[in-house]
Amino acid sequence: MRDNLIGIIAWIVGILVSLSVGSGMIDRTLTIPMIPTIITIVAGWIVVVGAIVSLILVIFNK
């Protein structure tokens, strides 16, 4: 039971961090040195969409 709870908490934290980082990349708050801005923005969208898809898959899996 305890391992399951820790896993859920870790997953929620991961989703929140992914959404935060992806949003920062999209808004150009977070940049990657030597990488063009458009690639950073696209990568941010990929991170956000991946986090949302992960959330949807977990909801429909239960």
Secondary structure per residue as TSV (DSSP state, phi and psi in degrees):
chain	resnum	aa	ss	phi	psi
A	1	M	-	360.0	-45.4
A	2	R	H	-65.1	-41.3
A	3	D	H	-63.3	-37.6
A	4	N	H	-64.6	-42.6
A	5	L	H	-64.4	-42.9
A	6	I	H	-63.7	-39.1
A	7	G	H	-63.4	-41.6
A	8	I	H	-65.6	-43.9
A	9	I	H	-63.1	-43.1
A	10	A	H	-62.7	-39.7
A	11	W	H	-65.4	-43.5
A	12	I	H	-62.5	-44.2
A	13	V	H	-61.7	-41.6
A	14	G	H	-61.6	-42.1
A	15	I	H	-62.9	-46.3
A	16	L	H	-63.2	-40.9
A	17	V	H	-66.1	-42.2
A	18	S	H	-60.8	-45.6
A	19	L	H	-63.5	-39.4
A	20	S	H	-66.0	-46.8
A	21	V	H	-66.0	-45.3
A	22	G	H	-60.2	-42.6
A	23	S	H	-64.4	-39.8
A	24	G	H	-63.8	-38.1
A	25	M	H	-69.0	-39.7
A	26	I	H	-65.5	-41.7
A	27	D	T	-81.0	0.5
A	28	R	T	66.3	20.0
A	29	T	S	-75.1	-40.4
A	30	L	S	-102.6	127.0
A	31	T	-	-123.9	159.7
A	32	I	-	-113.5	118.5
A	33	P	T	-57.9	141.4
A	34	M	T	72.4	4.2
A	35	I	S	-111.2	131.2
A	36	P	-	-59.1	149.8
A	37	T	H	-58.1	-41.4
A	38	I	H	-62.9	-36.3
A	39	I	H	-67.6	-38.8
A	40	T	H	-63.1	-42.9
A	41	I	H	-64.5	-44.5
A	42	V	H	-62.3	-42.9
A	43	A	H	-62.5	-37.0
A	44	G	H	-62.1	-43.1
A	45	W	H	-64.4	-37.7
A	46	I	H	-62.9	-41.9
A	47	V	H	-64.0	-45.8
A	48	V	H	-64.3	-46.7
A	49	V	H	-63.2	-40.7
A	50	G	H	-61.4	-40.5
A	51	A	H	-66.0	-41.4
A	52	I	H	-67.4	-41.6
A	53	V	H	-61.9	-41.0
A	54	S	H	-60.9	-43.3
A	55	L	H	-62.4	-45.1
A	56	I	H	-63.4	-41.7
A	57	L	H	-63.2	-38.6
A	58	V	H	-67.2	-40.7
A	59	I	H	-63.4	-45.0
A	60	F	H	-77.3	-18.6
A	61	N	H	-74.8	-21.0
A	62	K	-	-99.5	360.0
